[in-house]
Amino acid sequence: MNAIDTNVLVYFVDEHEPAKQAKATELLERLAEEESETALLWQVAVEFLSCLRRWENEGRIDRTSTREHVDRLEATFPCVMPSRSLLRPALDLSSRYSLSHWDSLLLAACADAGVNTLYSEDLDDGTTYDTVTVVNPFA
């Protein structure tokens, strides 16, 4: 199973980054068509919505655009909720790999959901954190 990080979603809708927007669009379209399922992790969905709301406050987008982006995302990828059992594995990942709080939670959520590949530019490309391999689609 695959998962995407918040940065991929942000670039998908960010017209200020046309090169990364094109790569994010290509990746998301490919993942939507693959037989292997792609999960939308709850943390990623919440972070993406937070970014869109910040853009609303800055006047970059309006509420209708925010709703359209969220609706399209929810219609494309199934959302996976976190479980309470993520807290200790996240602490362990953070300690063993010197990860930030949010990155370790994301990786713990990936492992808990059965994700093998996480598409992100925020972690080391090609690195496998226990059972989750990170692929930077912008590298």
N, C-alpha and C positions, 0 to 999 in steps of 0.2 A: 504494500500500500504506500501511496505517496502523501505528502503534505506540503503545503506552501506557507512560507513565512509572510508576515505583514508587509515587508518591503516589496515583495512581488506584486501584491495587490495594490499597493500605493503607486508603484510605477505603472501599473496597468491603466490607472485612471489619471496619472499626472502628465498633463500636456506640456509641462515645463521641462520634461526629460524625454524628448522624442526617441532617442536611441534606446534607452532602457524601456520605454513604453513599448516599443516594437518587440523587444525580446520578451518582455513580460506577456504581451498579447500572444505571441507565438507559443510560448510555454503553456499558458492557460488553455489555449485552443487545443493544443496537442493532448494535454492531460484530460480535458473534457471528453476527448474521443477515444482514449486508450481503454483497454479492457481492465487494466489495473486501476482500482478505485483510488481516488484522491480525496482525502479528508480535509475538511475545514475545521481546524481546532478552535475551540471556544476562545482561547486567549487571542488567537490571531483575528478572529471576527471582532472581538471587543476592541483590540488595538486599531484595527482598520476603521471601525466606526468612530473611534476617538479622533483619528486623523481627519476623517471627513467632517466631523463636527467642528474641528479647529479651522478647517478650510472655510466652512460656513461662516464662522465668526470673523474670519479675515476677508470675507466677501469674494472668495475664489469660486465658490459654488453655492447653490441654493439648496433648500431642503428637498425639493423635488429630485434633484440630481443625487443627493445622498440616498434617498429612498430607492431610486432606480439602481444605483450601484449595489446596495444591500440586497435588493430583490433578485438581481441577476446572480449575485454570488450564492445566495441561498438556493436558488433554482438549479445551480450548476453542480455544487459540491455538498455532500451531506455533512452536517455539523456534528462534531464529536465533543461531548461534554467531558470535563475533567472529573476525576474521582478523588476522593480523599486520600487515596493511597499514593498520590503523586508527591506529597510533601517530603517524605523521607528520601525517595529516590532523587528528587531534585536537589536536596541538600548534599547527597552523596556525589551526584554529577558535578555540582558546583565545586566541591572540595577536590575531587580527583582531576578535574580538567580546568580548574581556575576560571569557571564561567560566571557570568553575571547571574543575578537572581532570576531575571526574566528568561534568559537563554536556557538556564538549567530547568526551569519549569516547562518551557516549550519542548525540550528534548525528553523530559520525563513523560509529558503528555503524548509525545510521538510514540515512545516505547510502549506506553500503556495501551494505546490504540492499535498497535501492530504496524506502525509506520516504519518502513525500511529506508525511505529516501525523503529527506527534507530539502526543499528548494529554498535557499536563503543566501543573501550576500553578507549576512552578519556573522557567520561562523566560518571556520576554515574549510575552504573548498576541498572536497575529497576526504575529509577526516571522518572516521567512523567513531561515534560516541556510543560505546557499548553495541547496540544493535541498529543504530540510526546513522546513515551516511548522509553527509551534507553535500549538496551540489549547488554551486553558485552559477545561476543561469546567466549572469552578467559578466562572467570572467572571460 
